Structures are given as C-alpha cells and as structure tokens.
C-alpha cells in the first residue's frame, strides 16, 4: 500500500490520516495539493497503451497495458569445435534488455481523479491510444473530465459484462484468488484451489442493489435474478435510522451492536426454541420486530447491527435459492457491500451456511474491486487491432490477428502488487477507510500458456504447497525470520553478480528495502497474496530481484559450478560402470542425493560453500544420512528396477553444477540405457542456482559430445529438454508450460521424478500422481528436518505407485510418508 | 447463533418413547403437582386417551394423558361426542393474539337453563361488543354466521388484540372466573409455549398447546371449504394493469400442491401436498413485524393501521433508487424495466434526498420493500418446489390492499404469468381456527 503525502504533511499515523481526511471532506481544494510519488503508483506510464477506467461510488479503478524493459541474463555457448581450452568457461553470460508485457491496475478514491488524470496526461508519451474504456456507475459523471484531460474518447462498456470478464480473468490467472472467510480462525482467509474448470458459477454482486448472475462459459452468462435489498438499502436505511452518513462508519457501528434488542427472536415468541421445526430460540423471527412494540429508544449500534443481519440474511437466502434452482455450488460474492469488509463477509458467510446447511460455501475474491476495470480493459483489448508490440515478443503476439489477453497466461507480480490489505476488525476504523492509499495490482504476461500436468491424479484437489504458513503460525514465524536473515547474503550476491555496473549496489539496496517491506507486510497480513507458503516467499523474492534488474544473481556461480562439474563427468561415469548392477543403482541414487546437497538456496549449504569452496562431491556423499533414510523407499524402487523399463520418465531438475551434471545425468543415463525415454524439465527463467532451460541446452550438448549414450539419445530424440514454464525454485504442477504437457502426453510418460527441497518437500510432497513417482531431496534446513523428525542432511526418498497400478506391480509397496 | 436441534434434555418427557416428543419445545411436567386438579377436560370417550398421533403435536398426547378423569363434565357434551362450551381457538403470535369464538345460536331452553352464569356472561361480553379494552377488536366483517360445527349451529367470531396486552386478557379471564368453566383452551402460536405458565398462574387456565403450522393448514382448509359466500379465496385480476385490477373470487378446490405463505411478524413458507402432508420450506425474518418496526422508527407512528395509512399517501420512488435512476431508462441488456426498484432506500444514501422526503414516502418505501422481498423469495421457492399456486395469509395483509396488489403484480410479472397469488379473507385467523378445530376433532 502506498500512501500519498498531501501537501507538506506526510501521513504517518492513522490518527493524522483521520484528521487529514476530515479536512479534505470539508474543503475540496485540498485534494489538488496532493503530490503523487509518480514512479511508485502509475508505473511504466510512458509506454502505457490501452486504458480502461471503472468509476464506482467511491473508488476509481484504472487499468492500462504497458511494457516493462528489464535486464535478462542470456547464456551463449562458445564454439567448442576446437579442443577445449583450459580455463575457458563453456558458455558466456550476457545481460540483455528484454521487454515484457504487464497489466497495471490502480485503485484510488474518487477524490483523486482529477489529480490522477493530470498526472497521466503529463506522463503519457504514447499518442496512439485514442480510446479509454469506461464502466461503473460513476463513468458518465466523469466522462467530460476524462475526455478533456486525456484527450481520449470515453467508450462506455456494460458494467455486468465487464464484471464477469474480469471475474473469469482473475479466476483463471491468479492462484488463490478465491477464499472462504472464517471469522474466528487463526487465519481468517481460507484460500481455494483454482479449479481447472472455473465454470459454471454464480456471481452475486452486492452494490446498491443485488444482481445474481449465472456464468456458464467465457461468453455465456445470464442475470438470473436480483434483489433491491442490497448495499444501498443498508446505507440508505442505516443513514436514516442512525444519522450516520458514511458506509464504513455504519459498518463500524454494526460491528459493535447487539441485534437482539431490536429483532424479535424465536425465543421472544416461543419462550425457547421452536423445536419441531428445528428453529432455535436465537433465530431472528422478525427483523426489527421489537421496535414495533417497545417504546424504548434503540441505540444506533443495535439498529445498525439488526439492519446488517436483515440484509445479509436476505441476500444469503436469495443466493441459496438461486444456487439451488440452477444447481450451482460455487457462489462468489462481490460489490461494495462486501469489498474487503470482514463484517459483511462474516454475515454473508453465516447466512449461506445457515440456509444451505453447509452445502454451499460463500466465496470471496482477493481482487474483487478490480473486476470491472479488468473486464473493461479486456473488452478494449479484444476490439483493438494488435498494438505495436515490442519485437522481442512480437512473434507470438503477431501470430494472432487480435491481441487477446485471454490467449496468454498471466501471473500476479508480487513485487508490484499491494496484496490484500488487513481487514482485522480490531484495526483503527479510520485506517480501514483507505483514504489516501493507492492500491495496485500488476500482472505479468507469461511467455507461455500454463496448464495442469496431465498426470495429476485429481487436478481439482491438487495443492502444491506442503505447509500453509498462513495457518501455521510457528512455521510462519520461522520462515519469515529465515528469509529476513538470508536477505543480507542475497543482496551481496546480487551486487556481486553485476561487477561491471556501478549502480548495482544502489539497486541492491532498493531491492533489500522492497523485499524487507514485503516480509513485514506478510508478517502483519500473511494472507496478502493468498496462502503464505515457502514458495510464495521465494517467488516474491524473485519478483523483487527482477524488479530491480537482478535477473540472475547466481549466473556466475552457476557457470563456475557447471564448468567444474563437467570436468568430473566422465570420471564419474567410469567409476559407476565399474560397479555391479545393484551397487550401481544405489550409487546413482546416492549420487543424485549428494548432488542435491549443492544448493545455494539453502542457508546451511551456502555457509559451507562460501567458507570452503573445495567442499566436493565426495564430501557431500559423506554428509548424507546412512540408510535407512528419513523416508526410505529405496528397496521398493530397486525391486521396480528389476522389472520392465518405464516408457518415459519426466524429470524436474533442480540445481546447476554438480547436481545436474554428476547427479542427474548419470541417473537418467541409466534410465536411457534401460530403454526409458527421458524428458528433462527445467525452469524457463532463473531462480536461485537452479539450472535454466537455456543453460541445460548447452550442458546437454557438452555432455553429448563426450558421452555416446547421451549423444545417441539426443540424436534419436529419446532425451528431450523442455521448459517448465516456471521461474520459481518450487514447482506448481497446475501451472506448467503447455508444451511440456503435450510432450508428457505424447510420450505416455509413466514415471515422474521430482528432485530437491523446493520441488519435492516445500511443494508436491503430498502431490498424488496418476503414474509412478520418485520424490527425492536432502533436507538442508535443520528446522524443517526437525519438523519432519529428522536432522540436517536427512534424506527423503519417496517412491509412490498410484492405487490403480498396484495390481500390476503389487509387490512394490510405495514408500509411506512420514 | 448456531443451529441447534432444539433438543432440551431436561424437559424431555419421561414417559414416552415417541420421537416427536423429544423435539417439542419444553413441556412443563410439574403441573400435576402444582395444580389442584380441577379444570381438565376429559376426553369425549370418558377415559384418558393414549393413542399416538403423527401430526407433530406430540404435546397434545401428553396433555390428554395427564388429564384427570375425576373432573366433572356435562352430560350433553359427552352424549353428542363434543366438548363443553365455550369453544375457543387461540393463536398467540409475536405481535397479535388471534382468538376465534364459536357462539352457539341453537341453544335449547334446557341448555339455557343449564348454562352457568359465567359462561353466559362471557358469551354476552364477546358478542355484544366489537372492541374490548383499549386494544381488543372483533373483526365483525369476518364473522361467519350460521356455521355448523360438530352438530351445533352458531356464529364464529374473530377477535384480536396485541400480544403485549396478554396480561390484561389473563386478568380479565381471572376476573370472569373463566377457569370455573372447566374448558380446555386450545392454543397455538409461540405464545402458547411462552405464556403457558402465565395462563396457569394468572388465570388458572390449562393450555392445550398445538403446533402452529398444523393449525394454520387445517384452519385454511376448513374455512375455505365451510364458507361459500362470499368466497373465502380471491385473487386480483389484471394485476399488471392498475386501471383494471379487480378482486375476483377463486375456488380453491383441488388446491394441492400449494404454497402457503404466512406473513405474520415474520414469514413462513409452506409447501402443502395434502391435508396431512406439508413441509416448511423456508421463512424470512423480513415480515409484518419488520414493516411496522421500521415504520415506527422511521416515522414515529405507533400502529399498523397508522403505518398503512401513511404508506397509502406516500411515494416510494422518492426513497428507492430505480433502474431508470441508474441507467436513465430500461437496463435492456438484462431486460430490467426502468421502473423496477434497483435499490430499496437507495436514494437515502444521499443527504439531499434524505432531507427531501416525507414520512409517508418512507412508510410507503418500507411497505414496498418488505412486500416485494416476500414476493421475490416466494417466487424462488415456488420455482424450486415446482408449485404454481401461492396462497398468502397472515395479518400483514389485513386491510393491506397495497401489499396484496403488489404481490399479485410481482408474482404475475416476474413469472411471466406462471404464478398466481391467492388471498383468503380471514387472512390472519387460520391458526386460531385450526386450534378450535383441534378442540372439536382432536386428531
């Protein structure tokens, strides 16, 4: 959340905010004195292209498409046709500028519209844009102002159409978009898995009235009903009853009231419950029923509470009736009545539970406030001819006659997005009015379309993350501390990765500041970006690094390690070949695990590696836990190997250097020899010291040059390299490159190997696949080892066979999880 | 608030295996100790009845079982298989007490002689007045003349008074020595449970508590069948055309399946498939009590009549935000007409508009909101239950043509003519009638 300073008075405390606000409401001229921290709010405005605006009753939401230029690390193989020269690295790293597409969404109070429009006008360089798509009730009110200021034609779009479009977009592109609200739980927000098929669903939009929309597909939706008793009724009637003008204040009143003094309850009529109908005494029989008979005065709080219950229950009841009529179980709620208000989310949730007896859950959306503007933006994008796209990614974009954002996958940029703000009812009420705060959402266009791994047993119940830190306070505490502790080292490495750029140190400090701020935010609001997980903490760090042009801080380290490891490759293969079959199988697994010790991402390892660069492969093997391992299914795996070869193995690789070259390659070489095809999946872009797809291409080439098995496998297309579509040290099997999914299907993949702590422990530890799987990792974090009942360098070797396969391989009992 | 099953362990009947018993509201088992045995009616067969019923009125059995056969009874009633006079049915709701009283007109000289003084005085008091105390009212226009009930002919009177005046009623019953008449007072509605001990302690009266929905349905079915002219059931013809909207009689034969919407303080919606087969589908707390409660707060009025009077003079469109207020006309994309209410009280979000409206406007808007909301929920329930016939009853509709026309309109318009809203002349008294029937023909 970025706070604007007004004039010379910065708003540091909520109390001051409250005062400023009061001043502002009385004098409109104050608004003009706002100075916007330009680069922090309307970012990348100079390249902004397609605008859309959604003006609601109190908030304005602006959207634009822009491009971001940032550095990327590219690797390029040297020409190694000649005899290898001693000391020469096998590839070169170069920093290049790349342009990527980004969607910007900004939300602010209507009072700032004029200031914001002025700012946009001053910074808008691009002149091609002629139209701004507009939606929302306030769109017509500000039409002239927008046209005058921006010299853009205001093109109005239907509100509901925009809402649905926006809703489809966020549900499809933002994992953990939807959540269930649980008032008294440790974490109030229970984020939902993104169901692979988002349709059909019911959207209940509670604005001044209520609209109930059934959405069946991208283009097919229908307003099936509605009600006039909505947010406007709460506000209007509430204002009349309590003489309280503001919606937020009314909610605040309601949260302090007791409805039982105003409402007639079942027990007021029956003296107790109405047992034969299962109506308990505390149920409301007649809203405001007591105010009809009693002569006493009612407090504002009590009346507001009664009104809130009346309206929430009524909407909940109608929602249930419509859900039942249309046989729908996914019901999303939105509109200003709901928008981030815990009080209304709670009453609506309660009502839905009551009327459906728990069969339907009330779902809310993290970016609910942005739906209209996202939809309006998409509408504009669909109609436009393709924009002048930067050449670096023009190929994909131009192949479509129209630029349709729905043809791409998008990802929430954690560095540029504000995240869900804290809605704890205990907070100062004035803080909740968000006055002077600009909320932002940024979404990066991903270069590849992301889909489910076809081998997931049940995509709809797949949860990548092993531990939900938003619900596990102890784990959250530890990991937040851990990431904060590691920050110094990350900053140092970032600077070191760009020795030729003198301003790197300054940028690195900015990164430090940004990421530390994110960590602090997450400490307060663990739910800000969906469920907090080790994965999201890692991803946020990557996003922040990219934000400040540190695309690959480990590039040089990776390069060095790859060089060193390659030199040992042939020797390693030779010593393996000298072993008996059974000894070799064990040595391969042990080698893979030892290789996995080399992980700069883990603090324990980076300490050792930095202090003792000679820490070698052999030493790593000695560090490994002796069998039986913490999780040990090696015997079952060995038994399986005695059986027929797998058709095709998909291997998600982890680190570069020793891990990939001396661990993974010998292992897959053995698989290849057995007649199993191998698909190596590596990250599309850098994350820590993980080997990227482009690095792996070079490495494979080099290994093929010195090993005939690999060479022929590459030649015969039995060894394939694919991108995972990810740039995370963890792995989300529900968001993988579409091409990867295609290859997996074509090759009839029947074995999935997942390696490393990030991919096999922090994520996917409990992932159920429809084929055999191996999950291997060395626990390089003593806290985590402790949690799993092991110690540092404990080994997890999990071999699982799906239930349906057990009939054919009944002797091979899968490893049991710890 | 959480949903409990209403199982009140400590009050559970100890002497019955009947499951229905267990979920009944608490029964006071202590009365036989406290009460001096005097006023219990003995079952018409002259012995205590212990057969079970399946109507859910489990408490009925219990009452009868504890009746004491030593009580005196009049020979006439025993012979004719009917209870002794006076015949009352009572429905004690959240806001109003509804009382039906059968006045026998075929009293023989012998009976006249036999009739005890107290009974005579009660009969005279009830039938010669139309108002009782400050708040009791007899709805003379609803009186059913020459009705034959249990072989007796007489007039059925319909009386109501506010539930908060129940103590005064009990005081009167005490003063008039009502308890000496040895009658059983059949009562339904929540108040039958809530005030049971007050009846006993203040007026020495024993209530026979009856389930309100059972009573409601039997009352509706009885009145509809027993009354021929003017027709009990009616509807509004041309509800979408105010000029030609007229009340028309409707014959409610073969009424099933039927949606029965009872609008009292709150609202209950029942799906009725036959006389004995019905379920409460749902209900809403936005009912008559909400209308009156909000009106009292918003306008300072103090009675339902006053609130309705104000509503009839107001204009809700000044208070409500209409579709055309937002879209300038119809919202064609979704087929919403410009005149439809988009947000009830929506204009009241704005300070200037709050200052420009009258109390009458507010009363009207309240009435329209509550009525339309009931219509809307009813329509959805009808769709879900696949029922096309809807009967609205309850005292919210008393002298409330405005709401009835609105409901007729809403049912017709939003269902494209599929649904028909029906009304009954004795709108709020069916529970009380059902209670009376239970006295005469215990199920």
Interface residues (C-beta under 8 A of the other chain):
Chain A: X137 X158 X160 X161 X207 X208 X209 X211 X223 X225 X226 X227 X228 X229 X230 X231 X232 X233 X235 X236 X237 X239 X240 X241 X245 X247 X262 X263 X264 X266 X268 X269 X270 X271 X272 X273 X274 X275 X276 X277 X278 X279 X280 X282 X283 X284 X285 X286 X287 X288 X289 X290 X291 X292 X293 X298 X303 X310 X313 X314 X317 X318 X321 X322 X324 X325 X350 X354 X355 X357
Chain B: X1 X2 X3 X4 X5 X6 X7 X8 X20 X23 X24 X25 X26 X56 X58 X93 X94 X95 X162 X163 X164 X189 X190 X191 X193 X194 X195 X196 X211 X213 X264 X265 X266 X280 X282 X284 X285 X286 X287 X288 X289 X290 X292 X293 X294 X295 X296 X297 X298 X319 X320 X321 X326 X333 X334 X336 X340 X341 X342 X343 X344 X345 X346 X347 X348 X349 X351 X354 X362 X369 X372 X373 X376 X377 X380 X381 X383 X384
